[in-house]
Amino acid sequence: MPTLRQLEYLVTIIDERSFTRAAEILHVTQSALSHQVKTLERVVGGRLVERLPRGVRATPLGRAMLPHARAALAGSQRAEKAARQAAGLEAGELEVASVYSVTLGVLPPVLRAWRRAHPEVHIRLVEHRHADELEAAMVAGEADVAVGPSPSAWDGPVWMIGEEEFVVVLAPDDEAPQNSGTVALGELADRGWVHYAPGNGLGVLVDKACAAAGFTPRASVRTEQTAAAHLLAAAGLGPALVPANVIPARFSGRVLRPSPPVVRALAVYARKDPDPVTAAFAELVARKACVLPAHVKRQLDGQAAD
């Protein structure tokens, strides 16, 4: 069975593309490094790396093993951190993974409540563009807990937060027709949209919502930043479909509910048998997360009553 030391050697060699540089980083001789790699190759039954004139590259077997090696090393680091925390040797740290929109709209009040309740446990945020990237990061052991769209299949505990509502944002003077505070997406089919850059998971959501309304949105501008979409829409660059929870108070843009409604389920999830700190954070998110802020709900309900 591979040892953690052998896995660390393999990951470092592949990352550095050099036995010499890896040996320097790991503070071992090149001969010792080569010996451990050869031992590991005998265990797995094939070559993991190959030397080239200008460096080292992973073989197909090495590339297949690499993510599992990283996950094993990350798990070992978490185990050491938990033991040190239990022994009172260092302050705690919780690694929280999320998608950009959730960091912007859902997490701030949760993190404020967490800091008040657990000031000794620090949060390190790891943000991703897409829900698939978020799940992959959790599988690879890159975080303790994830907050984002509900995973399609997850072999571990899941705490449901609720349904996140999306709204259409327009310029304040936009004359798009509305009916009781809603706007049919099809009424905006001929517009240039404020869209999201490729790779941003919200771009996929927008495309699906518009496809369900019978059209493909034409982008007038694309943004990498979730926080910019509603501002660009309010500036008159076109309609944007954004999570309601990213709309700030005293926002100048026009905010309407799309028809049909656009929602997605949000959840917190962790690996099997989460430690008490991870479980406490997940339970706090499930209790405190706000998917529809009160100021946005008042604005939407007020338009519905007009």
Secondary structure, DSSP 8 states (H G I E B T S, - for coil): ---HHHHHHHHHHHHHT-HHHHHHHHT--HHHHHHHHHHHHHHHTS--EEEETTEEEE-HHHHHHHHHHHHHHHHHHHHHHHHHHHTTSS-EEEEEEEEHHHHHHTHHHHHHHHHHH-TTEEEEEEEESSHHHHHHHHHTT--SEEEEE--SS-SS-EEEEEEEEEEEEE-TT-----BTTEEEGGGGTTSEEEEE-TT-HHHHHHHHHHHHTT---EEEEEES-HHHHHHHHHTTS--EEEEGGG--TT--SEEEEEES--EEEEEEEE-SS--HHHHHHHHHHHHH--SS-HHHHHHHHHHHH-
